[in-house]
Structure formats: C-alpha cells, structure tokens
Amino acid sequence: MIGYLLNYQYPSLEEVADEMLAILSDRNRIMQRKDLEMINASWDNHMMQGFNEGEGLT
C-alpha cells in the first residue's frame, strides 16, 4: 500500500479504497490457502499413519 501511495502524489479516495480492498482480498486468499494446506497435510498424515483409536475428536 505504501508503494502504491508513493507513486501517486494525490490519489483519489476511491483509488485508495480500491487498493485497500484488493490487498485485503489477496490477504484473505493467502490465509485460506495456508489453512487448506495445513488441513491437507493433516489429512495426509492421518492417511499415512492411520487414526489412533484412543484419541477423541478434537
């Protein structure tokens, strides 16, 4: 965002808001991808090692 603002001397409020929304959208997409990667890794681990019968669902 700072890099964007440094390139424009007087950006309009709409341009700033649009850039902020784009950044938040990218951030949410990255966070979702990381969550899915963690879930997939956990599932792969369970498939490789099996489920422990003594463990409860947590």
Backbone as CSV, one residue per row, in Angstrom:
resi,resn,N_x,N_y,N_z,CA_x,CA_y,CA_z,C_x,C_y,C_z
1,MET,0.825,-1.179,0.000,0.000,0.000,0.000,0.870,1.242,0.000
2,ILE,1.925,1.217,0.787,2.819,2.379,0.839,3.465,2.600,-0.524
3,GLY,3.879,1.514,-1.180,4.458,1.632,-2.515,3.481,2.238,-3.503
4,TYR,2.226,1.849,-3.385,1.192,2.398,-4.258,1.028,3.891,-4.001
5,LEU,0.955,4.272,-2.744,0.747,5.673,-2.407,1.950,6.545,-2.760
6,LEU,3.147,5.966,-2.716,4.336,6.744,-3.054,4.393,7.094,-4.538
7,ASN,3.726,6.296,-5.382,3.737,6.550,-6.822,2.746,7.620,-7.241
8,TYR,1.833,7.985,-6.373,0.824,8.993,-6.690,0.913,10.118,-5.674
9,GLN,0.944,11.334,-6.172,1.044,12.456,-5.256,-0.294,12.737,-4.581
10,TYR,-1.383,12.687,-5.345,-2.714,12.945,-4.793,-3.706,11.892,-5.295
11,PRO,-3.645,10.674,-4.742,-4.601,9.657,-5.204,-6.004,9.979,-4.690
12,SER,-6.996,9.616,-5.470,-8.375,9.846,-5.031,-8.724,8.833,-3.937
13,LEU,-9.728,9.170,-3.156,-10.154,8.265,-2.092,-10.638,6.938,-2.657
14,GLU,-11.250,6.982,-3.827,-11.725,5.752,-4.453,-10.566,4.840,-4.817
15,GLU,-9.484,5.418,-5.336,-8.317,4.605,-5.692,-7.679,3.990,-4.451
16,VAL,-7.596,4.745,-3.376,-7.024,4.231,-2.130,-7.896,3.104,-1.582
17,ALA,-9.212,3.330,-1.566,-10.130,2.305,-1.072,-10.060,1.052,-1.934
18,ASP,-9.996,1.211,-3.252,-9.905,0.074,-4.164,-8.628,-0.712,-3.917
19,GLU,-7.526,-0.027,-3.724,-6.252,-0.698,-3.454,-6.303,-1.436,-2.117
20,MET,-6.902,-0.834,-1.110,-7.024,-1.483,0.198,-7.881,-2.745,0.098
21,LEU,-8.979,-2.675,-0.655,-9.824,-3.857,-0.829,-9.095,-4.962,-1.582
22,ALA,-8.289,-4.590,-2.565,-7.505,-5.589,-3.305,-6.493,-6.262,-2.386
23,ILE,-5.855,-5.475,-1.531,-4.872,-6.031,-0.588,-5.561,-6.992,0.373
24,LEU,-6.720,-6.598,0.908,-7.447,-7.475,1.828,-7.905,-8.755,1.140
25,SER,-8.331,-8.634,-0.101,-8.745,-9.810,-0.855,-7.573,-10.771,-1.052
26,ASP,-6.418,-10.237,-1.416,-5.224,-11.072,-1.579,-4.840,-11.726,-0.260
27,ARG,-4.901,-10.959,0.827,-4.547,-11.475,2.150,-5.484,-12.612,2.540
28,ASN,-6.778,-12.426,2.328,-7.737,-13.476,2.672,-7.514,-14.725,1.837
29,ARG,-7.198,-14.554,0.556,-6.933,-15.695,-0.320,-5.695,-16.458,0.163
30,ILE,-4.649,-15.744,0.555,-3.421,-16.385,1.045,-3.706,-17.122,2.347
31,MET,-4.450,-16.492,3.260,-4.764,-17.142,4.533,-5.593,-18.400,4.319
32,GLN,-6.547,-18.334,3.399,-7.370,-19.509,3.109,-6.517,-20.628,2.512
33,ARG,-5.603,-20.272,1.604,-4.736,-21.285,1.002,-3.866,-21.948,2.067
34,LYS,-3.320,-21.148,3.002,-2.485,-21.713,4.063,-3.300,-22.641,4.960
35,ASP,-4.537,-22.262,5.281,-5.395,-23.126,6.091,-5.666,-24.449,5.374
36,LEU,-5.966,-24.366,4.088,-6.234,-25.589,3.326,-4.987,-26.468,3.216
37,GLU,-3.816,-25.852,3.091,-2.578,-26.632,3.058,-2.361,-27.353,4.376
38,MET,-2.654,-26.690,5.499,-2.490,-27.305,6.809,-3.481,-28.460,6.983
39,ILE,-4.717,-28.262,6.557,-5.723,-29.322,6.645,-5.328,-30.502,5.767
40,ASN,-4.840,-30.219,4.576,-4.424,-31.284,3.666,-3.241,-32.058,4.243
41,ALA,-2.287,-31.356,4.832,-1.138,-32.029,5.440,-1.587,-32.916,6.595
42,SER,-2.534,-32.440,7.390,-3.052,-33.240,8.498,-3.764,-34.485,7.977
43,TRP,-4.556,-34.307,6.928,-5.266,-35.451,6.343,-4.279,-36.460,5.768
44,ASP,-3.265,-35.972,5.072,-2.244,-36.865,4.522,-1.552,-37.643,5.636
45,ASN,-1.275,-36.970,6.749,-0.648,-37.625,7.886,-1.548,-38.734,8.432
46,HIS,-2.825,-38.450,8.549,-3.764,-39.472,9.029,-3.848,-40.638,8.048
47,MET,-3.814,-40.363,6.766,-3.898,-41.427,5.774,-2.643,-42.296,5.786
48,MET,-1.490,-41.674,6.031,-0.233,-42.428,6.045,-0.071,-43.228,7.335
49,GLN,-0.435,-42.634,8.489,-0.185,-43.280,9.772,-1.425,-43.916,10.381
50,GLY,-2.570,-43.606,9.840,-3.808,-44.154,10.378,-4.310,-43.325,11.541
51,PHE,-5.544,-43.550,11.884,-6.155,-42.850,13.008,-5.869,-43.627,14.279
52,ASN,-5.529,-42.909,15.326,-5.341,-43.560,16.627,-6.710,-43.729,17.265
53,GLU,-7.036,-44.972,17.591,-8.369,-45.247,18.134,-8.557,-44.642,19.515
54,GLY,-7.488,-44.447,20.251,-7.600,-43.900,21.608,-7.823,-42.399,21.624
55,GLU,-7.638,-41.725,20.529,-7.800,-40.276,20.504,-9.246,-39.917,20.219
56,GLY,-9.713,-38.875,20.895,-11.044,-38.368,20.624,-10.991,-37.339,19.513
57,LEU,-12.138,-36.951,19.044,-12.200,-35.924,18.012,-12.074,-34.565,18.670
58,THR,-11.017,-33.852,18.335,-10.819,-32.504,18.886,-10.460,-31.557,17.796
